[in-house]
Amino acid sequence: MTAPDTATRPSSPVPPDVEQAEAAIVEHYPRLVRLAYLVLPPALGRNRRVLTAHSLTQRALPRGRRAAGPAPVRGGVPAQRGEAEESGYAYVRLRVLRAALEAGVPLTFRALPLRGQLPPLLPQVWGLRLFPRAGGAEELALDQWLATLSGPGRAACVLRALERLPEPEVLRVLTRAGVADPAAAVAESGDAANDALFASPEFDPCVLQARPTDLLRRRRFVRAGLAAAAALAVCGALLALPGGGWGSDGAAAPPYALNAAAEAALDPGKLTRVSPRLWRTSSRTGFSAWPARGDRAEDAELLRRALAAWARPGASVVVSATPGTPSGPPMGPPQLLFAGVVDQAVVVLLHDGLRVVRYAEPLTGTGLVGLDFARTDGASADTATALVLSRVDGNVRYLTAPWVTGAALRDLIKPGEAPTALKLTPDGVTPPVVSPAPAGSCTAWNALALTGDGATRLVTDLGELTPARLTSGAPGAERDVTEAAELGEWSRTACLLPSVRSHGVRSVNAWTYAKQPLPEGDGTATWLCSRAETWQGTADRVQAQFLAPGAPLAAQAAKAEGSPACGPREPRVLAGVLWKSRAGQWYVLAAGSAQFASLTVSGGGVSGAANGNRLAVKAPEGAQVDLTGKLTDGSKAGVLR
């Protein structure tokens, strides 16, 4: 069958005013429906051809509007020769003819179906079959002959017989309708001997007869539909009301129900944006005082993708969260901290008061998307100094707080070396710096010294979105690491930081709580306690460390998780080690903080006591002992564990 060339469809006549087109359809509706009915493929069946013909005619009304053109043709047969391009009837006739030809194009899997190939949406008739009145033998023969023609051939025949157009005009209309070979279609249409029969009631889809559909099949369909509906209702009731009460979600709306707060949280236009100078006057200097920065801060599409991925992370979103950090959607519009290109990714940083969220997508193309959550509630100027923007090939870029005026890179293992100054971008982004290795020989440990707001704060990367602040001093009197002695202490303890890596650490404090002269004149040992406080506040990690004279690194003597020891709530610590002197003698060495009045050791063949907060007792190699202490108030306290 020759089909219209829809890929190279010629341009349509200039659309008339919509009222003019509607008037043409109403005035000549029976003729247009008959034209569509005759051109449609007979294989559709008479019932579907009738409904499709009415649908195509009604859909011929143009969608747009324009200035009114000439008045539609009224009464009688429409103009035949010299029809103007603006003629309402000529326009809608062409649309009807084109749609009827499209309906004859076979459906394939290589292309989307055309509109005319789909079953009509309207009008619809349920329970009845409609078809025109039966004609005589001549009408039947004509109908059978039309079935042998192609769609363009039937169109040419109808334009000649029903529209009484001359051959040049038929060729022009077929060309505009998208027929690839109008001349072949006209040649296929035969002669005009039976043209008068096209006006017969046999081909009038507006004068119809009605008959019922297959009653038995319809009854079976109705019964099956009622049974399926009842089954769905019963299943829904069982799922929604377990135990005869509320469902598992109580009175909550369904998961996909619209919610005003949830919708507002997904609107880029409602993101909170802070003034660049707010931190100077804000009563609380934390992440809530950070302004929106970055070269993509006004990219609404990027921000929409970030918010949508946060609310509904899909299969291509890789989600990570620090311990104790919920990864659910925002409760309302979050605050925008940063949006811009960083290395080979586009990064968005958002803050909702409880968490900082980093969204990262590829700079070009599509691929995996990163979504990282870090808890930051209660952040202050001391702990809101920087955020990690990206990690690429072992290097880290930071976004610094707006009050940071200078940054330098310091190696904690080499406290005597001067820090290397870093140049910040106008948005406060650092150049890439080498991240501390999570494991290995620990020959270097980088930290950032950030200057601003009247202080220089030392922070280091522990594999999370928020770098950890490093401090020194007794519990409750922590201070920033700036003095040479404090840097020296950290040079001996920095290599123990991997034990608290990726645990949601907020700050790490190192405290020298005792110094002990060693037996046999082997020098003076140093006892240190380091406490890693977490953002969630319930999983703090404490370590007691023993630093022998001349040893490059401290050794871990004891550790505990969730203990208040070595902190403001319990500013004391006690630990012991089994130590070997240069002469080969083994000793139990123990030291407590200043709150201890005496120490006692027993078990494993060892027994001894000492007044004060230090103890040294000879012991056999590998001895397992019990160590206790008495505080200055007379109460007893055990070792860190």
N, C-alpha and C positions, 0 to 999 in steps of 0.2 A: 504494500500500500504506500502510495506517495504521501508523505507527511509534510506539513508546513515546516519551513526552516526557522525554528524558534530561536536559534543562536544568532541569526542575522536578520531579526525581524525589522522591517522598515519602520520608520517613524510614523506615528499615528497622526491624523489630522489634528489641528489645533483644538484643544478641548473647548467646548462651548460653556457658557455659564451653566452651573449645576441645575438651576431652575428650568433653563431651556432644555437640557438633556432629559430632565424628569418629565417635562411636558411631552417630549417626543416619545418617551417610553409609554406613558399613559395613553397617548393618542393612538399609537400604532402597536400596542401591546400584542394583540392577537397575531398580527403579521410577523412581528419579531419572534414570537414564540414558535410559530409555524416554521419560520426559516431555520431556527435552531434545531427543531425536531427533525426536519428533513436532512440537515447536514450531519447530525450526530450519527455515530455508527449503529446500524441496526442490531449488531451483536449485543448491545446493551439490554435489549428487551424493551417492549413498549412501555411498561410501567416506569422503568428508570429513565427512559428517554423523555417521557412526559415531565417528570420531576426535574430532570437535569435541564431541559429546555426552559422551564420557568425560572430555575435558579440562575442560569446564565443570562437570561434577559434582565432579571432584577439586579444582577451584579454589574450590568453594563453602565450603571449610574456612576459618573466620575466622582472621585473623592475630593478634588480641590475645587476652588471657586475662582472665577475671574470676572472681569467686566462683562456685562451683558452684551450679547451679539445680536444678530438679526432674530426676529421672532420666529418660532418654530412653524413648520408647515402645518396648516390646519385643514382638515377635511380632505376626502378623496384619497387618491394614490399619491405618495410622496413624489417629489421632483425626480425626474429620471435623467435628463441630460443637463450637463452644466451645473451639477450640484455644487454649491459653494463649500469650501473647506470648513466653514463655521456652521454648516447645517447641523442642527441637533440630531435629526433622524439619521443622516449619513454617518455621524460619529458613533451613535449607539449601535447602528447596524453593523458597522465595522467591528466594534468590540464584541458583539454577539457572535459574528461570523468567526472571528479569530479564536474565541473561547471554544466554539463548537469544533473547530478544526483541531485544537489542542487536545480535546477529549478523545480524538481518534488516534493519538500517538500512543503506541504500546508502552507500557511501563517497563523500565529496566532498572537494574541495580547500579548502573553506572552514573545515574543522575537523579536529582531530586524530582519528585512528581510535580507536574505543572498543576496550576489551580483547576483547570478544566478536567484533569484526569481524576480528581478526587470526587467521591460521592457528594452530592449537594447537602449543605447544612440546612438550608431552608429553600423551599418549603419541604415539610415532612408530613407524611400520611401514615398513620399506624392502623393496622388491621384491615386495610383495603388495598386492592390493586386497581389502578386507574389506567384506562386506555381509550383512544378515540373510537368513534363509532365505526363499525365495519362497513366497507364499501362493496362495490360490485367486482366482477371479474377483471375489468380493466384496471381498477385501482390496485387490486392484488398483484396483477402482472407488473404494474409500474413500481410497486413497492419491492417486488423481487428483483426487478432490474436495477433499482437504486442500490440494493445491497451488493451488487457486483461491482459498483464503482468505488473508486477511492474517495477519501474525504474531499480533496480539492475538486474532483470530478462532480460530486454531488453539489458542492458549493457553486460551481459554475452553472450547473443545470438549474439550480434554484434561483440564482441571480438572473438568469435569462427568462425563466418561466414565471417565477413568482414576482420578481421585481421589474420584469420587462425592460432590462437594461440591454443596450446594444453591445456587441462584442467588444469594441474598444473600452467601453466603460467596465465590462466584466473583467477584462484583463487588468485594468487599473485597480479595481477593488481587490482582486485576488492578490495582486502584488503587494498592496498595502496590508493585506491580511497575513503576509508572510509565506505565501505559496512559492516554492522554489521554481516551478515551471508552470506559469499560468497558461501558456499556449497549449501544453499537453493536457491540462485540466479541461480547457474549453473543447479541445478535440475529443476528449473522452465523454463529454456530456451529451453527445448524440445530437439528433435534430429536434425541431420544435413541434413534431407531430402530436405529442401527447401533453403539451405544456398546459392545456386547459385543465387537465386532471389534477394539477397541483393545488387547485382551489377546492378540491373535494373535501367533505367532512372526514374522510378516511385519514387525512393528514392535518386535522385541526386539533391540537392538544389543549384547546380551551373548551371544547365541547366533549365531555368525557362520560364514559360508563364506569361503573364501580362493581367490583366483585370481591368477595372475602379472600383473605390469604389462606394458607394451609392451616385449617382449624386444629387438627390433631397435633401438628408440630408446635403450633403456638401454645396449646395447652401444656404440652410437655415443658416448653421453655418457661412458662409462668410458674409451674410447680417447682422446677429446679431453682429458679430465682428466689422464690419464697423460702425454700429449704436453706439455700445459701445465706440469705439475710438472717434467718432465725439462728443459724449456727454462729454467724459473726456476732450477733447480739448476745448470745449465751457466753461465748468466749470473752467478749469485752467485759461482761458483768463479772465473770470469774476472775479476770485479771485485775480489774479495778477495785474489787471489793474482797480482798482475802480475809477470811475469818468473819465476814459479815460486817466489817467496819470500813474505816478509811483505807484507801490504797496506800502503797508504799510511800508516795509523795504527799499524802494527806490532802490538804486543800490547794496544793500548788497547781499552777497551770501546767499544761502539757509542755514537754521539752521545747517544742518549736513554736509555742504561743508567743505572740508579740508582747513585749514588756517595755514600758516607757523608759525605765532606767537603762535596760540593756540596749535599747535602740540608741539612746543618747551616747552610751559608751562607745558605739561603733561609728559615730559621726565625726569625721576629721574636723569639721567646722566648730565643734564644741570642745576641742582639746584645750586644756588650760595652758596659757602662755604667760610667763612671768616677765615683768619688766627687767631689763638688764641691770638696773641699779637698785632693785628691791633688797638685795642682800645687805646693802649698807644701812638700811633702816629697819629691817625685819627683826622681831624679837627672838626668832629662832632661826639660826643659820644652819640649815641642812640642805638636803636635796630639794626641798620645797621652795628654796630661794634661788635655785638655778634657773637662768633664762633659757629660752629655746634657741639653740645654735645649730649651725650646719647649713650647707648650700642647698639642701633639699627640704628645708623646714616648711616651705610653702607648697610642697608637692602633695596635693590632696589625694591623688591616686595611690602614691606610695604609703601615705599615712593610713588610708582606708585598708590597704592590703595588710599592713602591720596590725591594725586593730582587729580585723577579721581573723587573721591567723591566731592572735591572742585569744579571741573568744571561741573559735572553733578550729583548733589545729588539725589539719588533714594528714593524710598518709605521708606527704612529702615534707612535713615539718618535724624537725628533730628537736625535741623538748628536753631541757635539762633544768634542774632546780637545786639550789643549795639545801642541805638538810634543814628541815623545819620550815621550808618555804612553800606555801600553797601555789599551785600552778593554774588556778581557775581564772575565769574571765574577770575583767575589772567590774567594780560595783557601780561605777559611774564614769564620766569623762575623765581620763587620766591627764597628767601633766606631761607636756612634750619637753624633753631635755635636749635632744639632738636628733637631726636627720641629715645624713649626708653620705658622700662617697668616701670610703676608707679602704685603701689598697684596692683589692679586686671585688669589693662587696659594697652594697648599700646598707647602711646601718641606721636603725631608729632606736633611740633610748626613750623609754616612757617611765613615769613614776606615778603610783596611785596612793601614796601615803604609807603603804605597808611594804611595797616591793618596788624594785627597779627591774624593768624588763628590757632586754635587748633583742631586737628583731634584725636579722641579717639575711639578705637575699643576694643572689649573684648579680654582678654588675651588668652582664649581658646574658641573654637567653633565660631559660628556666632550669631549675634544678632543685636540690634540697635547700630548705630554708631553716635557719637556726632560730630558736626561741629559748632564751635563757632567763631564768628567774633568780633573783637574789633578794632576800629579806633585808630591809633597811630601816625599819621603824625605830624611832628614837635617835636617828642620826643627828650629829651636831657638826660644828665647824671642824672638830678634830677628826671625825670619822667619815665626813662627806667631802673629802679633799679631791677624790679622783674616782673614775670608773673606767673599766677596761672596754675599749672600743673594738679591738680586733686582736686575734692571735694568728700569725702567719709565719710558718717555718721557724718556730721557736722564738719569734719576736713579738713584742706586745706594744700596742699603742694605747695611750690613756687619754681620756678627756678630763681635764683638771677643773676644779671649782672656779667660779668667776672671781673669787678673791685671791687665787694663786697668781703671784706675779713673777715667780721664778721657779725653775726646776733643775735638778742636777742628779746625775747618776752616781751612786756610791756602791762600792764593793764592800760588803760587811766583813768579808774574810780578811781584807786588807785595810784596817782602820787608819793606818798612817798615810794612805794615799789621799790626795785631794780629790774631791768629787768632780765629775765632768759635767759642765753646764750643758743644758739642753735648751734648744730654741723652740718656743711654743708658737703655734699658729695664732692668728687673731681670734680664732674660736677656742683656743686653749687646748689644742691637740698636740701631744708630744710626738717627736720622731720615734720610729721603732727602736725599742731597746730589748736586749736579750733577757728572756725570762729565766728565773732560777730553775735549774733542773730538778724534777721531782725525786730523782735518785741518782746514784753514781758516786764518784769520788769526792764531790763537794769541794772543788778547788776554787769556786767563786760563788757568791750569792749577791745578786744585784738588788738594790733598794733605791727608791726615789726619795730625794729630799725636796719637799715642796715648801716654798716660802710664800707667806701671805697672811694677812690678818694679824700681823704682829708676832708670828711664830714660824719656826721651821719644823715641819713634821716629817717623820721618816715612815714610809709605807713600802710594802713589798707584795709581790704577786704570789698568792697561794692557790692559783688555779681557779679563781672564781671571778665573778663580775665586779666585786668590790675588793680592792687591795686592803690588806690588813695593816693597821697602824702599829708601829713598834715603839714601846716606851720602856723606861727604866725607873726603878725606885720601889720603895716599900708600898704594900697595898694601901690604897687610899691617898697616896702621895705620889702617884705616877707622874712622870715628866717626860718631855720629848728628849730623844737621844741626840744630844749635841756635844757633850763633853767627851774628851779623849778617853777617860776612864770608862764611861758608859759604852762608847764604841768598842773599847777593848773587850768588855764583857760580852757584847753581842758577837764579836769575832769568834769567841769560843763556843757560843751556843747556837749560832745561825744554822749550822748543819743539822740540828734537831728539828727544824721547822717542817721538813717533809712529813713528820708524824701527825701534824695538824692540817695538812693540805686537804683542800676540798671538804671541809667540815663546817662551812659557814662561819668562819672566824672573823670577828670584828676587830679585835686588837690583841696583841701579844705583849705582855710585860715581863721583863727579866729583872730579878731582884737578887742581889747578893745578901743572903741572910746570915751568913756566918763565915768566919775564917778560922782555920784550925792549924796550930803548930803540929807537925807530924812527929811521930816517935823517931828516935835514933838520929834526930837532927836532920831529917830529910827535907826540910823546908816547910812552907806553909801552904796548905790546901785551901781552896775556895769552894764554898757551898752556895749554889744558886738555885733559885726557884723561878720557873717560867710558867705563866698562866695565860692560856689562850681563851679569851672570852668570845662566845658566839653570839650572833644576832638573836637567836631564839632564847638565850639566857639559861638554858637548862642542861646543856651538854658541854660546859666548859671543861677544858683539858688542862691538867696540872702536871708538871714534871719537876722533880728534884734532881739536880745535877751536881756531880763531883768533878772538880777541876784540880788535878794533881800538878805540882810545880813542874814546869817545863813541858807539860802536855799541850799539844796544839789545839785539841778540842776537848770539851767537857764530856764526861760519860754519864749516861742516865742511871740514877740511883733508885728512883721510884717514880711511879706515875699513877694518875687516877683520873676518872672521868665523872663529871657531875659533882665533884667535891667542892665545898666552900673553902678548903684550905688554900693558903697563899693568896687570899682575896680579901676585899674590904669586910666581908661578913665574918671571916675567920682568919685574921692576919697572922697565922702561925703555920709552921711546917717542921716536920721531923723526918729524917731519913738516915740510912746507914749503908756502908759498903764494906766488903771484905778486901783489904788492901795489903799488898806485899811490899816490904821495905827493900832498899837496895841491898841489904845484907841477907835477904831471903826469908825474913820472918813475916808471918801473916798476922794481921791485926783486924779486929772489928773497929771501924771508925764510924762515929755517929755525930751528928750535929743538929741542933734545933734552933729555932729563932729565939729572940731575946725573951719570949714569954716562958721559956722552960727554965725551971730551977734545978732540976736534977735528971739524970738519965740512968737507966738500968738495962743490962743485957743478960740473958740467960739462955740455956739450952745449947745442944751441939757441943758439949764439953767446954762451954764458955760460961763464966759467971763474973760479973763485975758491975760497978756502979761508979758514978762520978757526980759531984756537985757542979752546978752550972749547966750550960747548954752544949758541952762538948764531951766526947768520950772516946778513949782509945784503949782496947783490951786485946792482949795476945789471944790468938785463936788458931786451931788447926786448919789446914788447907781444906776448903770446901765446907766449912762449918755452916750449919743452918741454925740461926739464933732467933730469939724473940727480943724485940727492942721496945721499951716503953719509956715514958717520961712523965714528970710531975711539973705542973705549971706553978707559977708564982702564987696563984690563989689557992693552991693545995689540991686542985683537981688533977686527974690523970688524963693523958692523951697518948694516942698511938701514932705509929708511923704513917706516912702518906701511902694510901693504897686505894 
